[in-house]
C-alpha cells in the first residue's frame, strides 16, 4: 500500500512538473537572456508604456530565462505576475510566428493586446499584425504550440 501511494505521488509530481516546465530550448535567447536585455514590464502601461533597456542590477531568472528590468518597481511587478509580462512566443516575432517561422525581434517594436506583449522584427510586420490582431494571434498561438510544445500564454 505504501509503495502504491509513493508511486502515485511520484507520477503526480512528474505530471505537475511537466506542466510547469518550459521548453526554453525553443526560445529566442542570448545565452539565457530574454528579450535582448529589454525590460518586459516597461512596455505595459504600468511599467511606463515604452521599450526600455534593462539593467543587470535588476534581474531575475524565471523558469530558465533571465530578464533584466529598468527599475526595482518593474522587477517587483514581474515577480508578482510573471506570466503576464513574459513576451509571447518565446520572444520571437509574433507576425512571423503566425506563419510558423521563428524570426528575430526588435524589442522596441511591440503591441500590447490584453495581457500579452507581442514583439516584431520590423514596423511593417507590426502594422500587418495589428491589422488583424485576433486572427494573427490565433494562428501564432497554434504555431507556437506546435513548435515549442507549450500552450501559449493568454
Secondary structure as GFF3:
##gff-version 3
##sequence-region A 1 154
A	DSSP	alpha_helix	2	20	.	.	.	ID=ss1
A	DSSP	three_ten_helix	24	26	.	.	.	ID=ss2
A	DSSP	beta_strand	29	30	.	.	.	ID=ss3
A	DSSP	beta_strand	33	34	.	.	.	ID=ss4
A	DSSP	three_ten_helix	35	37	.	.	.	ID=ss5
A	DSSP	three_ten_helix	45	47	.	.	.	ID=ss6
A	DSSP	beta_strand	55	62	.	.	.	ID=ss7
A	DSSP	beta_strand	65	69	.	.	.	ID=ss8
A	DSSP	alpha_helix	72	80	.	.	.	ID=ss9
A	DSSP	alpha_helix	82	85	.	.	.	ID=ss10
A	DSSP	three_ten_helix	88	91	.	.	.	ID=ss11
A	DSSP	alpha_helix	94	97	.	.	.	ID=ss12
A	DSSP	beta_strand	106	113	.	.	.	ID=ss13
A	DSSP	beta_strand	116	120	.	.	.	ID=ss14
A	DSSP	alpha_helix	123	130	.	.	.	ID=ss15
A	DSSP	alpha_helix	133	148	.	.	.	ID=ss16
###
